[in-house]
């Protein structure tokens, strides 16, 4: 089966990538993911200056997935440069995730990423637990347009906008594409929280966090389906991808590639190969000659 795909200007050998932030807190973690069989590596989010993590606990493992509030902890631009020196040696496209508060923040980090050898940048417009960053930007089509435009006018490599769930998701997606985004990542984690009923306090150190895993997969499918049906963009589907069936569902909804996040933690690095093989077997069984034939098949009905 032909699993090759061109998405957001990137030529990929197959459609299975990792999602930003999962196991990416350290260079060793990024290298391990890069060697797991992903067709491209997505880094954690970098900001202009280093950021310290939120108070512990930062991650809760639930029956339905995981809840996290790390706080976009990262080593800043200098750390990005150091990490890229090692990551470019993996021999696969490196997609650098970029975060910030202002359009110029995103543009500054994106420029460093391009200089360091990144194949593309993914703009984190959807982190659910950092004020005045992430989802606060991505819920506003006007602000999203400004951020994407600032980055797209600064770098020559492809720009990908990562969006979360909001009432203006399709509108924000359209604004991002018009501003120069070559593709979209849908979706990020969903804003959520748990309460410790004995301490009478939020279970996460930060209080509110982002829910990932199987619980959000149907939400991700709906998001990809609606945006693809309206705009026909290049989409990286993300959200609860733990098995090949999850990946196929997102592709049929309109995604050209999929990103695996909490599935890496819950099932291990071997999940990448399992999903890739499952997609190929499904294509053979259903008679799809290429991955492109699958994309959006459910939205064309």
C-alpha positions as CSV (number, residue, x, y, z in Angstrom):
1,X,0.0,0.0,0.0
2,X,1.2,3.5,-0.8
3,X,1.3,5.4,2.5
4,X,3.2,8.4,1.2
5,X,1.5,11.7,1.6
6,X,2.1,15.4,1.0
7,X,0.7,17.5,3.7
8,X,1.2,21.2,4.5
9,X,4.1,21.2,2.0
10,X,5.9,18.3,3.7
11,X,6.6,15.0,1.9
12,X,6.1,12.2,4.4
13,X,6.7,8.5,4.0
14,X,3.6,7.7,5.9
15,X,0.9,9.6,7.9
16,X,1.9,8.8,11.5
17,X,3.6,11.5,13.6
18,X,3.8,12.3,17.3
19,X,1.9,15.1,19.0
20,X,3.7,18.1,20.5
21,X,4.5,17.9,24.2
22,X,4.2,14.2,24.9
23,X,7.5,12.8,26.1
24,X,9.1,15.9,24.7
25,X,10.2,17.5,27.9
26,X,13.8,16.4,27.4
27,X,16.1,16.0,24.4
28,X,16.4,12.3,25.2
29,X,12.6,11.9,25.0
30,X,12.5,13.7,21.6
31,X,15.3,11.5,20.2
32,X,13.5,8.4,21.4
33,X,10.3,9.5,19.6
34,X,12.2,10.4,16.5
35,X,13.6,6.9,16.4
36,X,10.3,5.2,17.0
37,X,9.2,5.2,13.3
38,X,7.4,8.5,13.1
39,X,7.5,10.1,9.6
40,X,8.2,13.5,11.1
41,X,9.0,14.7,14.7
42,X,7.0,17.4,16.3
43,X,8.8,19.1,19.2
44,X,7.4,20.5,22.4
45,X,6.4,24.2,22.3
46,X,9.2,26.7,22.6
47,X,8.8,30.3,23.7
48,X,11.2,33.3,23.4
49,X,12.4,33.0,27.0
50,X,12.6,29.9,29.2
51,X,9.5,29.0,31.2
52,X,9.4,27.0,34.5
53,X,6.8,24.3,34.9
54,X,3.6,24.6,37.0
55,X,3.5,23.2,40.5
56,X,3.1,19.4,41.0
57,X,1.2,17.4,40.3
58,X,1.3,18.2,36.6
59,X,-0.2,15.0,35.2
60,X,-3.1,12.8,36.2
61,X,-3.8,9.4,34.5
62,X,-7.5,8.7,34.2
63,X,-9.5,5.8,32.9
64,X,-10.6,7.9,29.9
65,X,-7.2,9.5,29.2
66,X,-4.8,11.9,30.9
67,X,-5.1,15.4,32.4
68,X,-2.1,17.6,32.4
69,X,-1.0,21.2,33.2
70,X,2.7,21.5,32.6
71,X,2.6,25.2,31.8
72,X,4.5,25.2,28.5
73,X,7.8,24.6,30.4
74,X,10.7,24.9,28.0
75,X,14.3,26.1,27.7
76,X,13.5,29.0,25.4
77,X,15.3,30.0,22.1
78,X,18.8,28.9,23.3
79,X,17.5,25.5,24.3
80,X,15.8,25.2,20.9
81,X,19.1,25.8,19.2
82,X,20.8,23.2,21.3
83,X,18.0,20.6,20.7
84,X,17.9,21.2,17.0
85,X,21.6,20.4,16.6
86,X,20.8,16.9,17.7
87,X,17.4,16.5,16.2
88,X,18.3,17.3,12.6
89,X,20.6,14.3,12.7
90,X,17.5,12.0,12.8
91,X,17.1,12.3,9.1
92,X,13.3,13.0,9.2
93,X,11.5,16.4,9.0
94,X,11.5,18.3,12.3
95,X,8.3,20.4,13.0
96,X,9.0,22.9,15.7
97,X,6.1,23.9,17.9
98,X,6.1,27.6,18.7
99,X,4.2,29.5,21.5
100,X,4.0,33.0,22.7
101,X,1.8,35.9,23.8
102,X,2.3,38.3,20.9
103,X,2.6,37.8,17.1
104,X,6.2,39.0,17.3
105,X,6.9,36.3,20.0
106,X,5.8,33.6,17.6
107,X,7.7,35.1,14.7
108,X,11.0,35.4,16.7
109,X,10.9,31.7,17.7
110,X,9.9,30.6,14.2
111,X,12.8,32.4,12.7
112,X,15.2,30.7,15.0
113,X,13.6,27.3,14.3
114,X,14.0,27.9,10.5
115,X,17.6,28.9,10.9
116,X,18.3,25.8,13.0
117,X,17.0,23.5,10.3
118,X,13.3,23.0,11.0
119,X,11.2,21.7,8.1
120,X,8.1,23.5,9.4
121,X,6.7,25.3,12.4
122,X,3.5,24.4,14.2
123,X,1.9,27.4,16.0
124,X,0.4,26.5,19.4
125,X,-2.8,28.5,19.3
126,X,-4.6,26.1,21.6
127,X,-2.9,25.4,24.9
128,X,-5.9,25.2,27.3
129,X,-4.1,26.1,30.6
130,X,-1.8,29.1,30.0
131,X,-3.4,32.5,30.2
132,X,-2.9,35.0,27.4
133,X,-1.3,32.2,25.3
134,X,-2.6,29.3,23.4
135,X,-6.3,28.9,23.4
136,X,-6.9,32.5,24.4
137,X,-5.4,33.4,21.0
138,X,-6.9,30.5,19.1
139,X,-10.4,31.3,20.1
140,X,-10.1,34.7,18.4
141,X,-10.0,34.6,14.6
142,X,-8.6,38.1,14.4
143,X,-5.7,37.4,16.8
144,X,-5.0,34.0,15.1
145,X,-4.8,35.8,11.7
146,X,-2.3,38.3,13.1
147,X,-0.1,35.6,14.6
148,X,-0.1,33.4,11.5
149,X,0.5,36.4,9.2
150,X,3.5,37.5,11.4
151,X,5.1,34.1,11.2
152,X,4.3,33.4,7.5
153,X,5.8,36.7,6.5
154,X,9.0,35.9,8.5
155,X,9.8,32.4,7.5
156,X,9.9,30.5,4.2
157,X,9.2,27.0,5.7
158,X,5.5,25.9,6.0
159,X,3.4,27.2,8.9
160,X,0.9,25.0,10.6
161,X,-1.7,26.4,12.9
162,X,-2.7,24.1,15.8
163,X,-6.2,24.9,16.9
164,X,-8.4,23.7,19.8
165,X,-12.1,23.4,20.3
166,X,-14.0,26.7,20.3
167,X,-17.3,28.2,19.1
168,X,-15.4,29.9,16.2
169,X,-13.2,26.9,15.2
170,X,-14.1,26.9,11.5
171,X,-13.9,30.7,11.4
172,X,-10.4,30.6,13.1
173,X,-9.3,27.9,10.7
174,X,-10.3,30.0,7.7
175,X,-8.6,33.1,9.1
176,X,-5.4,31.1,9.7
177,X,-5.3,29.7,6.2
178,X,-6.0,33.1,4.6
179,X,-3.1,34.5,6.7
180,X,-0.7,32.0,5.2
181,X,-1.0,28.7,7.1
182,X,-0.2,25.7,4.9
183,X,-2.1,23.3,7.1
184,X,-3.9,22.9,10.4
185,X,-3.5,20.5,13.4
186,X,-6.9,19.6,15.0
187,X,-7.2,19.4,17.9
188,X,-5.3,20.2,21.1
189,X,-6.2,18.9,24.5
190,X,-9.6,20.0,25.9
191,X,-9.8,22.3,29.0
192,X,-10.8,20.2,32.0
193,X,-10.2,19.5,35.7
194,X,-10.6,17.1,38.6
195,X,-11.2,17.7,42.3
196,X,-9.6,15.8,45.1
197,X,-12.7,15.1,47.2
198,X,-10.6,14.5,50.4
199,X,-8.3,17.5,50.3
200,X,-11.1,19.6,48.8
201,X,-8.7,21.1,46.3
202,X,-8.1,20.8,42.6
203,X,-6.2,17.6,41.8
204,X,-3.7,19.3,39.5
205,X,-1.2,21.8,40.9
206,X,-2.4,24.5,38.5
207,X,-6.1,23.6,38.9
208,X,-7.3,23.5,35.3
209,X,-5.5,21.4,32.7
210,X,-5.9,19.8,29.3
211,X,-7.7,16.5,28.8
212,X,-6.2,14.1,26.2
213,X,-6.8,10.4,25.3
214,X,-9.8,8.4,24.3
215,X,-12.3,10.8,25.9
216,X,-11.6,13.5,23.4
217,X,-11.3,11.3,20.2
218,X,-15.0,11.8,19.1
219,X,-14.5,15.5,19.6
220,X,-11.4,15.5,17.4
221,X,-13.2,13.5,14.7
222,X,-16.0,16.0,14.7
223,X,-13.6,19.0,14.5
224,X,-11.6,17.5,11.5
225,X,-14.9,16.5,9.7
226,X,-16.4,20.0,10.0
227,X,-13.3,21.9,9.1
228,X,-12.5,19.6,6.2
229,X,-16.0,19.7,4.9
230,X,-16.1,23.5,4.9
231,X,-12.5,24.4,3.9
232,X,-10.8,21.3,2.4
233,X,-7.4,22.2,4.0
234,X,-4.4,20.0,4.8
235,X,-5.1,18.6,8.3
236,X,-3.0,16.8,10.9
237,X,-5.7,15.0,13.0
238,X,-4.9,14.7,16.7
239,X,-6.8,13.6,19.8
240,X,-7.1,10.2,21.3
241,X,-5.2,8.3,18.6
242,X,-4.2,5.1,20.4
243,X,-5.0,2.4,17.8
244,X,-5.1,2.2,14.0
245,X,-8.8,2.4,14.0
246,X,-8.6,5.9,15.6
247,X,-6.1,7.0,13.0
248,X,-8.3,5.7,10.1
249,X,-11.3,7.5,11.5
250,X,-9.5,10.8,11.5
251,X,-8.2,10.2,7.9
252,X,-11.7,9.3,6.7
253,X,-13.0,12.5,8.3
254,X,-10.4,14.6,6.3
255,X,-7.0,14.4,8.0
256,X,-4.0,13.7,5.7
257,X,-1.8,12.7,8.7
258,X,-2.3,11.9,12.3
259,X,-0.5,12.8,15.5
260,X,-0.2,10.4,18.4
261,X,0.0,11.9,21.9
262,X,-1.2,10.2,25.1
263,X,-1.1,7.0,23.2
264,X,2.7,7.0,23.4
265,X,2.5,7.2,27.2
266,X,-0.4,4.7,27.6
267,X,0.8,2.1,25.1
268,X,4.5,2.8,24.4
269,X,6.6,3.8,21.5
270,X,5.7,0.6,19.6
271,X,2.2,2.2,19.0
272,X,3.6,4.1,16.0
273,X,4.5,1.0,14.1
274,X,1.2,-0.7,15.1
275,X,-0.8,2.2,13.8
276,X,1.1,2.4,10.6
277,X,0.7,-1.4,9.9
278,X,-3.0,-1.2,10.8
279,X,-3.6,1.6,8.3
280,X,-1.9,-0.4,5.5
281,X,-3.9,-3.5,6.3
282,X,-7.1,-1.5,6.4
283,X,-6.3,0.0,3.0
284,X,-5.7,-3.4,1.5
285,X,-8.9,-4.8,3.0
286,X,-11.0,-1.9,1.8
287,X,-9.4,-1.6,-1.6
288,X,-7.8,1.8,-1.2
289,X,-4.7,2.0,-3.5
290,X,-3.2,5.1,-1.8
291,X,-3.7,7.1,1.4
292,X,-4.9,10.1,-0.7
293,X,-7.9,8.0,-1.8
294,X,-8.9,7.7,1.9
295,X,-8.7,11.3,2.9
296,X,-12.1,12.8,3.6
297,X,-13.9,9.7,2.2
298,X,-16.6,10.0,4.9
299,X,-17.1,13.7,4.2
300,X,-17.6,13.1,0.5
301,X,-20.7,10.9,1.1
